[in-house]
Amino acid sequence: MKSVNAPENRAYKRVIYYSDELNDDFAGTKISANTVDHTFPFVHKNPFWNACAFVLYYVVALPLVYLAARLYLGLKFENRRALKGLRKSGFYLYGNHTQQLDAFVPALAAFPKRAYIVANADAVSIPFLRNIVMMLGAIPVPTSPSGLRGFTKALSTRISQKRCVTEFPERHIWPFYTGIRPFPDNSFHHPIRDNVPLVAMVTTYRRRRGLLAWVKRPAMTVTFSEPILPLAGLSVQAAKTELRDKVYAFMKECSGAAGNVEYYHYVKK
């Protein structure tokens, strides 16, 4: 990440130069991804493991995430009521990726429904943390074609359990980015296969107000679309493209709204 000092009269704190919107990653992590293939336990069936996961998720993690989201991120939801009508079914969330803590936002938004996150393989590549990360809801993308069947089955299993599954189609983290990067439609076949709705969620940033007006880091707002259903009568490819275009259009509309504060300024090389 290359940065320069921004002029004092600018709202942003740092300038970041990029060359590839699809593949550049500014997450700051340097983890070598392990192989995720057909031997990976995408869904654990051990009762003791699942009991530990329940306690870790609901008793330990959620209260801490709530405090971090409210105090550190200044998180506010817009149109969260769109998720209330989906409590009796599973659904997918698709969002832009601007924070490491993005992964915990669905847990708060979907509560009390359990939320799972489609993650890169590096998320489960630290041995002593792999089980913790999976207990918190990570479902890693396979690094080998042999793992695709288990991965797909895991997504469908969580949807059949009436859970929330979140995808970040941009894949890579660009901290505080206020635009929407182009992304392909390859992940949009999941709601079509499982015949369930999806909801787009968009992270934007706003200036702090009131007692926290002195904090330079902007607060986070997450806006949800109304549920979007796959159109019947289309080929799988056409349906994927149609869903992707609707999600992208909603994201662009929200990100372009007034009040989206630029904290880091991104410049193409």
C-alpha positions as CSV (number, residue, x, y, z in Angstrom):
1,M,0.0,0.0,0.0
2,K,1.5,3.3,-1.1
3,S,0.3,6.4,0.7
4,V,1.1,10.1,0.7
5,N,0.1,13.0,2.9
6,A,-3.2,14.5,1.8
7,P,-3.6,18.3,1.7
8,E,-5.1,19.6,4.9
9,N,-8.2,20.9,3.2
10,R,-9.1,17.4,1.9
11,A,-11.5,15.1,3.8
12,Y,-9.4,12.1,3.2
13,K,-6.4,10.9,5.3
14,R,-4.5,8.8,2.9
15,V,-4.0,8.3,-0.8
16,I,-3.8,4.7,-2.0
17,Y,-2.7,3.8,-5.5
18,Y,-4.1,0.7,-7.3
19,S,-3.7,-0.9,-10.7
20,D,-6.2,-3.7,-10.9
21,E,-9.7,-3.2,-9.5
22,L,-10.5,-6.9,-9.7
23,N,-7.4,-8.3,-8.0
24,D,-5.6,-5.7,-5.9
25,D,-6.0,-6.4,-2.2
26,F,-5.3,-3.9,0.6
27,A,-6.3,-6.0,3.6
28,G,-2.8,-5.9,5.0
29,T,-2.7,-9.6,5.8
30,K,0.1,-11.8,4.7
31,I,-1.3,-15.3,5.2
32,S,-0.3,-18.2,2.9
33,A,-3.5,-20.1,2.1
34,N,-3.7,-23.8,2.8
35,T,-5.3,-26.2,0.4
36,V,-9.1,-26.4,0.7
37,D,-10.2,-29.5,-1.1
38,H,-12.6,-32.5,-0.7
39,T,-11.0,-33.4,2.6
40,F,-12.0,-30.1,4.2
41,P,-14.8,-30.3,6.8
42,F,-17.1,-27.6,5.5
43,V,-19.9,-28.7,7.8
44,H,-19.1,-30.2,11.2
45,K,-21.5,-32.8,12.6
46,N,-19.9,-33.4,15.9
47,P,-22.4,-32.3,18.6
48,F,-19.7,-31.1,21.0
49,W,-18.1,-28.9,18.2
50,N,-21.5,-27.5,17.4
51,A,-22.3,-26.8,21.0
52,C,-19.0,-24.9,21.4
53,A,-19.8,-23.0,18.2
54,F,-23.2,-21.9,19.6
55,V,-21.7,-20.6,22.8
56,L,-18.8,-18.8,21.0
57,Y,-21.1,-17.2,18.5
58,Y,-24.0,-16.1,20.6
59,V,-22.5,-15.7,24.1
60,V,-19.0,-14.5,23.4
61,A,-18.7,-13.0,19.9
62,L,-22.0,-11.3,19.4
63,P,-21.8,-9.0,22.5
64,L,-18.2,-8.0,21.6
65,V,-19.1,-7.4,18.0
66,Y,-22.0,-5.3,19.0
67,L,-19.8,-3.1,21.2
68,A,-17.1,-2.8,18.5
69,A,-19.6,-2.0,15.8
70,R,-21.4,0.7,17.8
71,L,-18.5,2.3,19.5
72,Y,-15.6,1.8,17.0
73,L,-17.4,1.7,13.6
74,G,-20.4,3.8,14.6
75,L,-22.5,1.3,12.7
76,K,-26.0,2.2,11.7
77,F,-28.5,0.1,9.6
78,E,-30.8,1.5,7.0
79,N,-33.8,-0.6,5.8
80,R,-33.0,-3.6,8.1
81,R,-36.7,-4.3,8.1
82,A,-36.2,-5.9,4.7
83,L,-34.6,-8.8,6.5
84,K,-37.4,-9.3,8.9
85,G,-39.7,-10.9,6.3
86,L,-37.0,-13.5,5.6
87,R,-36.8,-14.9,9.1
88,K,-38.7,-18.1,8.1
89,S,-36.4,-18.9,5.2
90,G,-32.7,-18.9,4.3
91,F,-31.3,-16.1,2.2
92,Y,-28.1,-14.7,0.7
93,L,-26.6,-11.3,1.4
94,Y,-24.3,-9.6,-1.1
95,G,-22.2,-6.7,0.0
96,N,-19.2,-4.5,-0.9
97,H,-16.0,-5.2,1.0
98,T,-14.4,-2.2,2.9
99,Q,-13.4,-3.5,6.3
100,Q,-12.0,-6.6,8.0
101,L,-15.0,-6.3,10.3
102,D,-17.4,-6.5,7.4
103,A,-17.6,-10.2,8.2
104,F,-19.4,-9.5,11.5
105,V,-22.0,-7.1,10.2
106,P,-24.4,-9.9,8.9
107,A,-24.4,-11.5,12.3
108,L,-25.8,-8.3,13.8
109,A,-28.2,-7.6,10.9
110,A,-29.6,-11.1,10.7
111,F,-29.9,-11.7,14.5
112,P,-31.3,-13.9,15.9
113,K,-30.8,-15.9,12.7
114,R,-27.3,-17.5,12.4
115,A,-25.1,-15.9,9.7
116,Y,-22.4,-17.5,7.7
117,I,-19.7,-15.8,5.5
118,V,-18.1,-17.1,2.3
119,A,-14.4,-16.4,2.9
120,N,-11.0,-16.8,1.2
121,A,-9.0,-19.9,2.1
122,D,-6.5,-17.8,4.1
123,A,-9.2,-17.2,6.7
124,V,-8.9,-20.9,7.8
125,S,-5.2,-21.2,7.2
126,I,-3.9,-20.5,10.7
127,P,-4.0,-23.9,12.5
128,F,-5.0,-22.9,16.0
129,L,-7.5,-20.4,14.7
130,R,-9.2,-22.5,12.0
131,N,-11.9,-24.0,14.3
132,I,-12.6,-20.6,15.9
133,V,-13.0,-18.9,12.5
134,M,-15.3,-21.7,11.3
135,M,-17.3,-21.6,14.6
136,L,-17.9,-17.9,13.9
137,G,-19.4,-18.8,10.5
138,A,-16.6,-18.9,7.8
139,I,-17.2,-21.1,4.8
140,P,-13.9,-21.0,2.8
141,V,-13.8,-21.0,-1.0
142,P,-12.0,-24.1,-2.2
143,T,-8.6,-23.8,-3.7
144,S,-9.0,-27.1,-5.5
145,P,-11.8,-28.2,-7.9
146,S,-12.3,-31.3,-5.7
147,G,-13.6,-29.1,-2.9
148,L,-16.4,-27.5,-4.9
149,R,-18.9,-30.2,-4.2
150,G,-18.4,-29.9,-0.4
151,F,-18.5,-26.1,-0.6
152,T,-21.7,-26.0,-2.6
153,K,-23.3,-28.6,-0.3
154,A,-22.3,-26.5,2.7
155,L,-24.0,-23.4,1.3
156,S,-27.2,-25.3,0.5
157,T,-27.2,-26.9,3.9
158,R,-27.0,-23.6,5.7
159,I,-29.8,-22.2,3.5
160,S,-32.0,-25.3,4.2
161,Q,-31.4,-24.6,7.9
162,K,-32.9,-21.2,7.3
163,R,-29.7,-19.3,7.9
164,C,-28.1,-16.3,6.3
165,V,-25.1,-16.7,3.9
166,T,-23.1,-13.7,3.0
167,E,-20.9,-13.2,-0.1
168,F,-18.6,-10.3,-0.9
169,P,-18.4,-10.6,-4.7
170,E,-15.6,-7.9,-4.9
171,R,-13.6,-10.6,-2.9
172,H,-10.8,-8.2,-1.8
173,I,-10.8,-5.6,0.9
174,W,-10.3,-2.0,0.0
175,P,-10.5,-0.1,3.4
176,F,-13.0,2.8,3.4
177,Y,-13.5,2.7,-0.3
178,T,-16.6,4.7,-1.3
179,G,-17.1,3.4,-4.8
180,I,-18.2,0.0,-6.0
181,R,-15.7,-2.1,-7.9
182,P,-16.7,-4.3,-10.8
183,F,-17.4,-7.9,-10.0
184,P,-18.4,-11.0,-12.0
185,D,-21.6,-12.9,-11.8
186,N,-20.1,-16.3,-11.0
187,S,-21.3,-16.3,-7.3
188,F,-24.9,-15.4,-8.2
189,H,-25.8,-19.0,-9.1
190,H,-26.1,-19.9,-5.4
191,P,-29.6,-18.2,-4.9
192,I,-30.7,-19.7,-8.2
193,R,-29.7,-23.2,-7.2
194,D,-31.3,-22.9,-3.8
195,N,-34.3,-21.0,-5.1
196,V,-34.1,-18.4,-2.3
197,P,-34.1,-14.6,-2.3
198,L,-31.0,-12.4,-1.9
199,V,-30.5,-9.0,-0.4
200,A,-27.9,-6.4,-1.4
201,M,-26.1,-4.6,1.4
202,V,-24.0,-1.5,0.9
203,T,-21.5,0.0,3.3
204,T,-21.0,3.7,3.1
205,Y,-19.4,6.2,5.5
206,R,-20.7,9.3,7.2
207,R,-19.2,12.1,9.3
208,R,-19.4,11.6,13.0
209,R,-21.9,13.8,14.8
210,G,-22.6,14.9,18.4
211,L,-20.3,13.8,21.1
212,L,-18.1,11.9,18.7
213,A,-17.7,14.7,16.1
214,W,-14.0,15.0,17.0
215,V,-13.4,11.4,15.7
216,K,-11.8,11.7,12.3
217,R,-12.6,8.1,11.3
218,P,-16.0,8.2,9.6
219,A,-18.9,6.1,10.9
220,M,-20.3,3.2,8.9
221,T,-23.8,2.9,7.5
222,V,-25.1,-0.3,6.0
223,T,-28.1,-0.1,3.7
224,F,-30.2,-3.1,2.7
225,S,-32.2,-3.5,-0.5
226,E,-35.6,-5.2,-0.7
227,P,-35.4,-9.0,-1.3
228,I,-34.6,-9.9,-4.8
229,L,-35.8,-13.2,-6.3
230,P,-34.3,-15.0,-9.2
231,L,-36.4,-14.6,-12.3
232,A,-38.1,-17.7,-13.6
233,G,-37.9,-18.7,-17.2
234,L,-34.3,-17.6,-17.7
235,S,-31.3,-19.7,-18.4
236,V,-28.9,-20.0,-15.4
237,Q,-26.4,-17.7,-17.1
238,A,-29.1,-15.1,-17.9
239,A,-30.5,-15.3,-14.4
240,K,-27.0,-14.9,-12.8
241,T,-26.3,-11.8,-14.9
242,E,-29.7,-10.4,-14.1
243,L,-29.2,-10.8,-10.3
244,R,-25.6,-9.4,-10.5
245,D,-26.8,-6.3,-12.5
246,K,-29.6,-5.6,-9.9
247,V,-27.2,-5.9,-7.0
248,Y,-24.5,-3.8,-8.7
249,A,-27.1,-1.1,-9.7
250,F,-28.3,-0.9,-6.1
251,M,-24.8,-0.7,-4.7
252,K,-23.8,2.1,-7.1
253,E,-27.0,4.1,-6.3
254,C,-26.3,3.9,-2.5
255,S,-22.5,4.6,-2.8
256,G,-23.2,7.7,-5.0
257,A,-25.6,9.2,-2.5
258,A,-24.7,12.5,-0.8
259,G,-22.9,12.2,2.5
260,N,-20.6,9.2,1.6
261,V,-17.4,10.5,3.2
262,E,-14.0,9.7,1.5
263,Y,-11.5,8.8,4.3
264,Y,-9.0,7.1,2.0
265,H,-8.6,8.4,-1.6
266,Y,-8.0,5.7,-4.3
267,V,-6.1,6.7,-7.4
268,K,-5.4,4.4,-10.4
269,K,-1.8,4.2,-11.4
